[in-house]
Amino acid sequence: MKLFFSGLLVGMANVVPGLSGGTMLVVSGLFERVLNALKQPFKHLPLLVPLALGVIVGLVGFSFVIDALFSVAYIPTIFFFMGVVIGGALLFYQKELPDQKDFVIAPVLLGLMLVLSLDFLPTSDSPSLVLLLLAGFLAGATMILPGLSGALIFLILGQYELILSYITSIFDFDPIVLLTLVGLALSVIAGIFSMAFGLTKLLATKRKLMINIILGLILGSVYQMTPTPPLDLWWFSAILTLPAGMWVGSLFYK
C-alpha cells in the first residue's frame, strides 16, 4: 500500500510546476530502490507495478484537482508541497550524510545552480508534435532526478497547458488526444530509463558527491516553488500548511 501511495505522491508532484517526482521518491525513501529496479524492470514488478499505478492515478486524478486547488487556494497548496519536500529532505540528509565532514558546499551549490538555471531557458508556445515528444523525453529524465521538475520543463517549453488540457479531456476518448498521450507517455518512459541508468552508475561510483548534488537540487526546487509576493491573507496559511506538509513528508520517508 505504501508503494501505491508513494506513486500517488510522485504522480501528483509531476503535475505541479517546480515540484519533482524524483524528490517525492527521496521523500518516500524509495529513490535508490526504484533506480535499481529500473535496470531490470521485469525482475522487480512487485515494486514497479503498484508504484506505476499510483503514479498514473495521481497524475490523471490530480490534474483535475490541481486546477481547482490552484484557482481557489494556490498559495496554501504550494506551501503544503514545499513542506512535504523539506520534511523528507531533512531526514534524507540525516540518513545519507550523518558525518558533517561529508557535506561539501561546492556540489550542493552546483545542484542549486542547475535548478536556478532553468529560469534562463527560452520559452515557446508553438504547438508541435516533435516539440511535445522532446519535452516528454526531457521531462521524463528530470522526473526521476530529485529537484528538477518534469512539469516545469513542460512549462518552460510551452507545452504545460496543452498537456494538462489533454489529460483533463482524456475521458472524452478523442482518438487524437489518446494517441498523442500514448506517444507522450512513451517519450517520458524513455527519458526515465535513460536517466535511471546514468544515475545508478554515478551513485555507485561517486555516491557522496551525488548526494550533495541532490541536496542542492532539492533546495533549488523549494526555491522554484516559492510563490511570488505580493503578500496577502493567503500567505498566513503557510503557518499551517507548511508544517503540515513537513509532517507528511517525514512520515513518508520514515
Secondary structure, DSSP 8 states (H G I E B T S, - for coil): -HHHHHHHHHHHHTTSTT--HHHHHHHTT-HHHHHHHHHSGGGGHHHHHHHHHHHHHHHHHHHHHHHHHHHHHHHHHHHHHHHHHHHHHHHHHHHH--SGGG--HHHHHHHHHHHHGGGGS-------HHHHHHHHHHHHHHHTSTT--HHHHHHHTT-HHHHHHHHHTGGG--HHHHHHHHHHHHHHHHHHHHHHHHHHHHHHHSHHHHHHHHHHHHHHHHHHHS------GGGGGHHHHHHHHHHHHHHHH-
